């Protein structure tokens, strides 16, 4: 059901309060031509109601000539902020940035966060924001799982569909998303509710089987036929299946970059209010489809860049692929069984 402007502003007040915005804070709202004007307006109104010093930074849209489609995750790296030092300094001056434009996977975002500025991304439709309002309980649940993932030195993923994947951990940090940015230098995304890390370089091995009903992002499609990804030394080496496998092979080959096949972040969903079925009720241009990334008990793996945690793979192609019904084991101990979160106890919904 539609969300009113008044309700949207109230929602932003609650999330900005969780993000530690008050009269001592400065808030920059970053927007471009394609930003949702209702979200921009609600963010600015809510920050003013909380007494913060508020200003807007508007940048012209930028379309890389190799980018395909309208999804904001379909081409990573260059953004409207690329090379615009004056705008970057203006953003760095804020305590919190509400990003309605999408800086993710850009070096400019990494530099801004290093200054201690917080960033909250908000690009989903208002109705999705309303259904997945973040809470302190979300933070507790995600952080409980993060403490376990930080200690892990291996991960294994299996499924009835045939997945048999493993990797070692420890080279890269654990990252959490619970929907608000409440610590210096923190990036988060409303809505969300999941966690992830990256395999040690060259350690990911095995097979991942995409079964009917799994999801391919940024295509925003449900898998209709099984496909198998063979992974060796941290990279996808072969993709087997029918038409959808052919489509995926051709899409990734288009970028003419061997690093697009690297296994990037891996983790699992912890958001019970996110729904596997929600993607089918939205137009493909409606946001990023965070429901698919965050729904409870999924195994989410990605391909491509890892520069946001100090890696060297700076590649424009980034796939997020949530799988259902998997078993996920850390150091041989289950945290998810058949798509249901089982441990740690504090991470269960």
Secondary structure by P-SEA (a helix, b strand, c coil): ccccaaaaaaaaaaaaaaacccccbbbbbbbcccccaaaaaaaaaaaaaaccbbbbbbbcbbbbcccccccccccccccccccaaaaaaaaaacccccccccccccaaaaaaaaacbbbbbbcccaaaaaaccccaaaaaaaaaaaaaaaaccbbbbbcccbbbbbbccccbbbbbbcccccccccccccccccccccccccccbbbbbbccccccccccccccbbbbbbbcccccccccccaaaaaaaaaaacccccccccccbbbbbcccccccccccccccccccccccccccccccccccccccccccccccbbbbbbbcbbbbbcccccccccccccccccccc
